[in-house]
Amino acid sequence: DVYVREWTVERSRGARQMATNGNGTADGTPISNMPSRLMREQSTHKRKSPVFCSEELLRIKRANRVGSFSGDAIDFMQSAKKAFLHLEDGTVMEGFSFGADVPVSGEVVFNTGMVGYPEALSDPSYRGQLLCLTYPIIGNYGVPPMDKLDEHGLPVYFESNSMHISALIVCDYSAEPCHWNVTMTLSAWLKKFDTPGIFGLDTRMLTKKIREHGAMLGKIVIGDAPPDSVKQVDPNKVNLVSQVSIQEPKLYKPSPGVKGRKLNGKTVRVVAVDCGMKLNIVRYFMQKGIELLVVPWDFDFTKEKYDGLFISNGPGDPKMVKKTVDHVRTALKSEKPIFGICLGNQILSLAAGAKTYKMKYGNRGMNQPVVDTRTGRCYITAQNHGFAVDNSTLPAGWKPLFINGNDGSNEGVIHETKPFFSVQFHPEACGGPTDTDFLFDMFLDKIFTSTPPVTISYSPPKPFVQKVLLLGSGGLSIGQAGEFDYSGSQAIKALKELGLYTVLINPNIATVQTSHGLADKVYFYPLVHEYVEAVIQKERPDSILLQFGGQTALNCGIELENSGVLKKYNMRVLGTPVEAIVATEDREIFNEKLAQINESTAPAGAAENIADAVATGKKIGFPVILRAGFALGGLGSGFANNEEELRELATKAFANSPQVLIERSLRGWKEIEYEVVRDCKDNCITVCNMENFDPLGIHTGDSIVVAPSQTLSNSEYYKLRSTAIKVARHLGIVGECNIQYALDPLSEQYYIIEVNARLSRSSALASKATGYPLAYVAAKLALGTPLTEIRNSVTRTTMACFEPSLDY
């Protein structure tokens, strides 16, 4: 505390000094005489995270804070020059420079992603563009090390070896980055590559202007320089691909430890046409055990011997790369498999005889839903393009492979009989979701198999439902009550829209869901086995919903199933099946389920008596945390630093639960939550991502939660997202669930804390923070309606299969 207080006072003093005298301190002392640690722009040590710290982490932080980034904040605040964005329609927006103080011009575009700015700025597809990031807080996790390379000599954290944007436009620049992997600030990185950056603009207004008028040309002018001093460049009239493509062919061989895949006794070789290829594409191919020959955009690869052809992403108008289109047209005659991504989709389509057009403002972000025309499945994708293929011009034998779920534009093409296909989005996304990375395997399957498997659509039949029993929010006690009133009310709304008769059990009269006009019949009974069975016997509903009343409703549902009541009255459980609910509640079964998909909770063991609990604690090693199974709101759980404390905790826990779990203490780690939604067709999305302000060790009911998370990098963000979706699918969730993680603040190591197979207390916050009505959607999913058939409640035109957690 003393350390943090001293640092804050010193920082505040520096800010006051600069406000008093732009050239020095209040007493005239030159800025150069200020403490060196306040003047340093770039750290010689990695800065440790200043939040979520246990005593040990705080000690590490103090030891490494000598070279902090506070100097960068003070430096740019005192020296930032005014900068102006001039748009082609005459609009002028004023801000401040935080990058290189150089004028520049290009096309102004926006990206809606909330993380992944290091990956975006190093993406060759952004060549020639003034990139506006709509998320207001940029620079918060700094820039990772540029000199860290993988086994192929590729930078680990970037998509190229350079920065390709012409300029960066943000609302609020975070001058003091906060992340375990940071090595420099975003400002320092921009200056390193002589790239201007401007902050302090109304990026919301700028984004709306681009949406209404389309992508616009613009220029950034520093200081008092006249706008006419900067020549306006239109990147759409320039061959940008020639600027970002490699100059000579380069061969990559499979990663060490990856067995090479052979065809006719030789390692499979794919020729990749580099039109501005992102490095994560190379990484994906290397993991597949093939040789990748990367060639320049204008290289005549038709004379090479290869087993498959890949056409990469890249910037600009596809019509500018006529040589590439001609070579691909020749390659189509050989009938060897072809796969294209982004610009590669447009190039393949032009070679086949179709036409392309410039979109109004393009699709750039990480939350673009695309629908597979073969199956109806919807996937969330990352995109970065301003041109698209005109579906109406596809020649005979070709058809759309994917369609954008929002605007209906083309998202891929496929030949009906030959092994050619391409997609407009990025299956290897970095940053962004990688839900469609199976397309790399689809490409390789076409190389190895002349007759690939047939893809067909499957939709399970919707359950026949007339009368539904809903277990409501319950009385005023932990694990139920008003915090679940929102969920039940939204579920009733969905049921009424579908014309279903609804019976509600809820003893709490002070709730919205018991109001007149919502449920068709309300029983003010406790959520206990005997009362619920009595209502079932009288009303004879054909179905029951368990997910909307909190932990009490879940426990009651499990008891109804185990006692045979549901079977006796031939009742169907809608949504997540009881066995999946039990798997999330029984810690031993839960751990076994996670082990099946190579995921895990913290090292732990279950116990059903005090002696076993103590023995398990000794085996794991103190300190440990004890969790009570089937408990309301974590009742009976706590930390134990020794055997005596563990015995005391176990005694209390067994008074409320038949089982406890003893696990490694992760106190001080970050606590991250994801709200996950999955339908009967296996469409699965994460609606909201949240970060607890307090570290692990403080119950979420007593903590502050922030949506979206504030300190995660792209890698952490999407690693946890992918795990959440994998877990929801493996458990068999249908509807909504909440998954909680413990994330090490000094690495990417994580453990799964728990999964709630129901609407949680966080669900109401997530719904209101994102505008996505989780409970309403979950109720419809439980009744067999897929996400692609539910409308977005905000836009009322697009589908509900989208992820507010991925963009702003």
N, C-alpha and C positions, 0 to 999 in steps of 0.2 A: 504493500500500500504506500509506504513512504517513497519507494522508487517511482511508482506511477505518478504520485503527487508531484514529486520533484520534476519529473519529465514534463508534466502538463504545465506547471508553472513556468518552466523555462521556455516551453513552446509558446505559451501565451505572451510572455514577455517579448519574445522575438517578434510576434505578430504586431504587438503594440508599437514596437520600435520602428517597424517598417511603415506602419500607418502614419507615424509622426514625421519620419524623414525618409523619403524614397531612396536617398543615397547613403544612408547610414542609420545609426541609432538615435534615440531622442537626445542624448548628450553629445552627439556629433562623432561618436566612435565609429570608425569604418566597419561595414558589415564583415569584412575579412577578419576582424579581431574578435568576432563572436566565437563561442565554443566550437571547436572543429567538428564535433559530432552533430551540431546543428547546421553545419555548412555542407556536409557530405551528401552528394546526390545519389551515389550508388554504393551499396554496401559491399564490404569485403567479406562479410559473413552472411549466410542466409538468415533472414529475419524470421523468428519463430512467431507463431500465432499468438496475439495478445489476448485472446479470449478462449473460453473453454479450458482453462489451465488448472491442473491440480497443483499442489505445492511443488512437486518435482518439475512439472512443466514450467512453472513460474521461475524456478531456479535456473532452468536452461535458458529461458527467455531473457532473464536479467544478464546472464553471462554473455549472451550474444547480441545484446541491444547496443553495444558500443558503436557498431556501425549500423545505424538505423536509417530509415528513409525520411525522417523528420526534416532533414536538411533540404530534401527535394521539394517538400511542401512549401517551406519558407522561401526557397530560391525562386520557384515559379510564381508564387504569390506576389513577390516584390518586383519581379522582372517581366511578368507576362505583358505582352503588348496586345493592344486591341487588334482584332482581326475581323474581317467582314466577308460574309458569303453573299455573292451577287448571283442571282438566278436570271435565266434568260428572259423571264417575263417582267423583269425590272425590280423584283423584290430584293431588298437588302436586309440582311440579318447580322446583328453585331454580337461578337463574342470575344473570347480571349485566346491567344495562342498558347498551346502547351507542347507543341512539337517543334519541328524546325521552322524558323521564321523565313520561309520562302513562299512566294506566290505560286499558284498552280491552277490549272483549269481541267475540266473533264465533265463526265456525266454524273449527276447527283442521284444516288439510289439509296434505299434503306434496307436494313436487315433487322428482323424482329427477335433474333436469338438473345437469350438472357445470359448465356455464358459462351465461351469459345472465341473471344476476340483475338487471342494469339493465333489460333488456327485460321480465322477469317482474314486477318491482315496479311498472312503469308500464303493465302490461296491465290494462285495465278489467275483464276477466273475473275478476280476483281481488278485486273489490270485496267488502268485508265479511268477509274471511277473514284468519285468523292463519296466515301461510304459514311452514311448516317446510321448509327446504332440507336435503335428506338429505346432500348432499356436505359433508364436514366443514370444508373451507377456503373461506370466503366473504369477499369483500372484497379478494382478492389482486390484482386488477387495477384496483381503485378504481372511480371513476365518470367517464365521459367528459364532455366539455363539453355542457351543456344548451342553450347559446345558439347552437350551430351549426345552421343551418337549411338545408334544400334549396330548390330553385327554387319550390316550392309553399308555402313557409313552414312546413314540417313539421320538427320536430326530427330530426336525422339518426340519433341513437343511441338513441332511445326510442320506445315504442309509444303514448304519449300525452303531453300537456303536464303531467301530474301524477303523483303516486304513489297507487295505488289500494288496496294492501293495508292491512289494519287494523294489522298488526304483523308483524315478521320474527323468526323463531326459527332460530338456527343453533347448531352445535356449537362451532366455533372461528372467531372473527372475526380477520381479518388487518388489524391496525390500520395497517400500513405498506404501502400498495399499491405495486405495481411494474409500471408499464406506460408506454409512450411517450405514450398518449393520456389519461392520468389528469389530472383537474383538481381533484378533491376525494375525500375518503374516503367510504366507505359510511356511516359514522357521521354525518359532516357532512350527507350527503344526507338521511338519515332525519330528522335534526333540522330541516332546512330545511322539510320537509313535515309536521313535528309528528307523526311516526310513531314509535312505540316499537319498539325492537329488543332482543332478549334473547339472550345467548350463554352458553356453559358448560353447556348441557343435554345430556343423553344423547339425541340426536336419533334414534339407532338404536332405542332402547327406545320412544321416542315413536311412531316410524313403525310398529314392530311392533304397538303397542297400537291404532293407527288401523286397520291392516290386519285385525286380529282382531275389533275391535269396531265398525269403521266410523267415518266422519267424526264428530267430537265437537264439541260446543260447549265454549268455554273462555274464560278471561279472564286478562289479565296485570295483576298488581298490583305497584306499585313500593314498595319499602321496607316499612315496618311497617303500611301501610294495611290495614284489614280487608277480606277478599274481598267481604263484603256491601255495601261502599261502591261497588262497580262493578256496575251493572245488566247482567244477561246479555241480549244481543241475539241473536236467531236470524235470520240474514240470509236464510234460505230462506223466511221469511214476510214479506219486504219486497220491494217492487218495486225491485230494485237497478238495473234498466235505466234507469229514469227519472232516476237519479242520475248516470249516466255518458253518456247520450245528449246530442247537441248540442241546442240550444234552437231554432235557426233553420236552414232549408235553406242549403246551401253548395255552389256549383258549382266543380268542379275541371276544368281543361282540360289537354289532352295536354302532356307535358313538352316544353320547347324542343328543337328538333331532331328530334322524333318526328312523323312524318307522320300526320295525322289520318285515321282510317279512316271511310269514308263509306258510307252505305246510302241509296239513292234520292236521291243528290245532297246529303245532309246528314250531318254528323258524327254517328257513332253515340253515342247517349246511354243510359247505364245509371243507373237510380235505385238508390241504395244505402240501405237502411234501417239507420240507426245504432243498434244495440242495445248499443254499447260497442265499436265497431269499432277494431281495431288499425290503426295508421297505415301499416304495411307493406302492407296491403291496398290503400290508396289509391295507394301508390307503384307497386304491380304494375299497377293499372288505368291509371295515367298512362303507363307504359311501352308500353301496348298501343295508344295513339293514339285513345282515346275520351274523351268527356265523362262525368264522374261527378257526378251530382247527389245529394249526401248529405242525407238528410232525417231529422228526429227519429223516435223509435220509434213515436210515436202519430200521425204525419202521414198524412193520407189521400192516398197517392200514386196511387191508382187514377184520380184526376182529371188526373194529369200525362200528358204525351206522352213515351213512352220506348220503347226498343227491347229492353231487357232489365231484369230485376229482380234485385238482389242483396240477400240478407239476411245481416247480419253476425253475428259472434260477440258474446257478452255474458255477464254474470254471472247467477247465480240460477236459479230455477225458471221454465221457459218458460210455465207456466200463469199466471204473474203478468203477462204481456204480452198479455192477451186482445185489446186493440185491434189489435195487430200481427197476431195470428193471423187476426182477422176480415178485415183488409185483404188479407192474402195469400190467404185463401179466395176473396175476390172476384177477385183477380188471376189465380187458376187458371182462371177462366172465359174470360179473354182469350186464353189459350194462347201468350202471349209468353214467351220463355225465362226461366227462374228458376234461380238458383244460390244456395245457402246454405252457410254455414260455421259449424260448432260449434253455438251456440244457434240459428243459422239452419236447421240440419238438423232440430232439434226443432220449431221454429216451422212449417216447411214440412210436416213430418209431421203435426202437430196440425191444420193447415189442411186436409190431405188426408183426415183422419178417423182417424188412428192415435192411439196413446196413448204417454205417456212415463212414466218411473219414476225415482226417486232411486237412484243406485248406492250400493253399500256404502261405498266410499271414493273413487270416481271415478278417472279416468285423467288424471294430471298429470305430464308429463315429456316427454322427447324421443326415446324409444325404444319406441314403440308400433307393432308390426307390424300392418298391415292388408292383407287379401287382396282383390283385385279379383274379384268373383264372375263377371265375364265372361271373364276370361283366366286366373285362377289366379296372376297375378303378385302378389308381395308387396312392399310399400313400407314404409319406416320413416318414422314421422310424429311430429310434436309435438302434444300434446293438453293441454287444460285444461278439464275439465268434470266435473260431479258428477251430471248427469242424462243419460239415454239414451232412445232410441226402442225401444219393444217391437216386435220384428220380427213377432210373432204377430198384431199388431193392424193391420198394413198392409192397406189396402183393396184390392179388385180393381184391377188395372192398375198397382199399385206393387210394387216388390220391392227387397230390399237391394242396394246398389251395392258396398259394402265391408263386410267382417266382421273384427272384431278377431282377430288370430292367437293371442292368449293366452286371452281369456275368452269369445270367441264373441259378444260384444255387437255391436250395430249400429254401423257406422261410416259409414253413408250410405244414401240412398234414391234411386231413379230411377224415373221413369214409363216404362212399356213402350213407349208410342207418342208421348207428348207431350214437349216440350223442358223438362222439369222434373227437376232433380236437386240433391242437396246432400250434404255430407260432414260428419262429426263432428270431424274433425281439422283442422289448420291447414296448407293447402298453401303458404301464404306465410310459413311459420314464421319468427319472429324473436323469441326464439331458437329454434333447432332446425333440422332438415334440411328442404330444400325439394324433395325428390324428386318430389312430386306437384304441382308448380306448373303442370304441363301442363293441369290442370283449368281454369285461367283461359282457356286457348286453346280447350278443349272447350266452355266456355260461349259464347265469342265465335263459335265455329263454328256453334253452334245459332242464333245471331242472324243470321248471314250465309247459312246453308244450311238449307233446309227439310228436306232428307234427308241428315243427317250420315253419314259413313262407318260401316260396320258393324265392330264390334270382335269379334274371334274369338280363341280360344285356340290357341296353337301350342306343341307340345312335340316337340322332335327325338327320334327313336327312340334308345333306349339301345343302346350298342354291345354286340354279342354277344362276351362275354369268358369264357374258361375258364382260361387259363394266363397269368400276368403275370410279367414280368421286372422286378425292382426294383433300380435302381442305388443301393447303400447309401451309408453315411456315409464310407467310405474310410479310408485310412491316416492316420498322425499327421503331417499337414502343413497349412499354412494353406489355407483354402478348402474343407476337408472335415473329416474326423475326428469326434471325440466330440460336437461342438456340433450335429451333424446326426443323431446317434443317436436322439434323441427323435422327430424327424420320421419317420424310417424305421420305428421301432417302432410308432408310431401308425398309419402307413399299413398295415403288415402286419396290425395288429389289425382295421382296417376291411375289408381284403381277406378275412380269415378269416371275418368275420361274414357276408360275402356268398357264402361257400362257394367261393372261387376258389383255385386251385393257385398258390402263390407261390414263385418262384425268386429268391433274393437273391444279389447279388455284393457282397462286402465283405471286404477283406483284414484288417480290424481285429478280432482275436478278443476284444479288451477292450471289447465293446459289447453292449448289451442285445439289439439286433435280431438278433445271430447266435446267441442262446441257443437251446437245444433247446426245441422246442415252439412256436416262432413261425413262421418261414418253413418251407415244406415241404421245401425243399432250399437249402443254402447253399454257395456257391463262394467260397473265401478267395482271390480273385484281385484284382489291381489294377484300378482303374477306367480301363483303357486300351482302345483300339479293338480290338487283336488278341485280348486275352483275352475281352472281351465278345462278340466275334463267334464265338469258339470255343464259348462257352456257348450262344449262340443256335443255332448249328449242331447242338449235341447235344440241347438241350432243346426246341427249336422252340416257344417261347411265341408266342401270337398277339398279345400287347400288351406295351408297355413303359412304365414310369413314370420320368420324368427329374427331377421336381421335388423329390425328397426326399433327395438326396445332396450338396447344396451345389454350388459352382461347378464342381468337377471332374466331377460327374455331368452337369451341363448341357453342358459342353464336349465330353464324350464322346458325348452324345446328338447334338449338332450334327454331330460327325465321322461318326457312324454314318449319319446322314441324307445328308450330302454325299457320302459314299463309296458310297452305294447299298445298304448292308447291310440297312437296314430294308425297302427295296422288294424286295430280292432274296428275303428270307424272309417277305414279305407280313405285316410287323408293323405294328400300329397304335400310334401315340403317344397315350396317354390324357391327358386334361386339356389344358393349354395346348399348342397346336401348335408345331412347330419354328420355323416362320416368325415367330411371335410372340416366341419365345425369342431368335432372331437379331436381331429388331428392338430388343430391349432390350440386347443385347450389342454390336452394331455402333453406335458413337456417331453416325455420319453418318446411318444409317437411323433411329435413335432420334430425332434432332433433326428429321428430315423428318416423322416420324409426329406429333411434338408440334406442329409448325407447322400441320399439317392441322386441328388442333382449337384453334388459337390459344393454345397453351401453349408454354413454352420453357424451355430450360436457360439457364445464364448465357452471355453472348456467347462464342462458341467457334468453333474450326475444327479439322478432323481433318488429320493428317499421317501420311505413311508413310515419311518419312526426316527426318534431322536438319535439312537445309536448309529444308524446308517447315515444320518445327516452329518454327524461329527466325523465319521470315518471318511465320508466323501470330501468334506472340507479339508481334512488333513492331506488327502491325496492331491487335491488341486493346489493347495497352498494358500495361506492367508495373505492379504485380505480377500474375503469372498462376499458374494451377495446371495441372500436367500430369497427365493421367490415362491409364493404359495400358488399351487395349481387351482384352477376353477375359482379364483378369488375375485372379489369385487374391487376394482380400482386399485389393485396392488396391495390389498389388505393383508397384513402379516408379513410383508416383505421388508428387507432391510439389509444393512451392511454389518459384517462381523470381522473384527481384526484379530480375534483369537478364539480358542475353543470355548471359553466361558461365554463370550458374547453370542457365539453360534448356538450354544445350548439354550440360551435365553430366548433368542429369536425363534428357534425351532419349536419350543414349547408353546409360544403364542401362535405360531402358524398352524400347528396341528390342531389347535382349538377351533379353527375355521376351515381347514382343508385336509383332505386325506393324503395329500401328496405335496412335497416341496421339491424345489430344484436348487441345488447349490452350484454356483458358477463363479468363474473368475471375476473379480471386481474390475470394472472398467470406469470407475469414477474419474471424472475429468475429461472423458472423451466427448466429442460432439454427439448430440442426439438429433438424428434426421428422420423425418417421416415422409412417406409417400401414400397418397390416396389412389388406389388402383381400381379400375373398372374393367370387367370382362363379360362378354356376352356368350350366348349359346353357340355362336359360329367361331369362337376363339379369337374374335377381335378383342384386343387387350390394350388399354391405355393407362397412363398415369395422369390424373387430373390435376393434382396439386402436390407440390413438394414444399416441405416446411422444415425450419430449423429452430430448435429450442434455444432460447437466449441463454438459459442456464445449462451447465454441462450435465452429463449423465450422472445420476445420483440424486437428482431432485425430481420428484414425481411430476409427470407432465401436467397433472391437474393443478399443481402448485407453481408451474413455471409460466413464462411468457413464450409464445411461439410466434415466429415470423414467417410470413409467406410472401414471396418465395425465399429460399435460403440465400444468404448473403456472402458466404465465404467459400463456396465450392468452386473448383475449377471444372472445365468441361469433362475431363477424364473422370473425376469423382462423381459429378452430376449424372452422367450417363451410365457409369458402372453400377451405381445404386439403382437407377431406373431399370436397367436391363435385368438386374437381379430381382427386383420387385415383380416384373412381368413374368419372369421364369417361375418364381415361387407361386404366384397366383394361378398360373396354368397347371403346375404340378399338383397343387392342392385341390384343384377342381372348383375354384371360386366361380360363382355365377352371380353377378351383381357387383357389389362393392366390398373392398376390404382395405384395411390400414396396415402398413408394415413399418416397423420402427427399427432403426439401425443405431449402432454405436460405431462412430468413425474416429479413428486415431487422428488427433490434430497435427501430428508430425509425420504422417505418411498416408497412404491410401488403404491401409488395412482396415477392415470393417468386420463386424459381426452382426447377425440379425438378432435383435432383442426379442421381438414377438410379432405375431400377425393376429390382428383382430378380424375375424370373418364376419364382420357386421359394420354398420355405421357407427363410428366412434364419436367422442366429444369433439374431435378435430374436424369431423365432417361438416358440421355447420359452419365453422370458420372457413374451411376450404371452399365450401359452396358460395359463401358471400364474398370471399376474397377474389374468386375467379369468375363469378357469375355463372358457374356450372352447377345446376341443381342435382347434387349427387344422389340424394334419396329418391327423388322423382325418377331419375334415369334408372337407378338400381331396381326400383319396383317394376318398371316396364321390362327390364332385362330378365327379371325373375319370371316374368310371364311369357318369355320366349321371343320378345321383340329384339332384333339385332340393333346394334348402335347405328348402323348405316340407314336405318329406317326411322330413327328418332331425330327430330329437328333441333338445331341449336337454339336454345331458348332466348338468346340475345339477338342473333341476326334473323332468326326465324326463316332463313333461306338455306343455310348450310347445314350439314349433318352434325350429329352429336359425337361423331367419331373424330375428335380432335383433342389436343392436349394443351390446356391453358398453362400448364407448368413449364412449357418449353419456349414460350415466346411472350413478348410484351407489345 
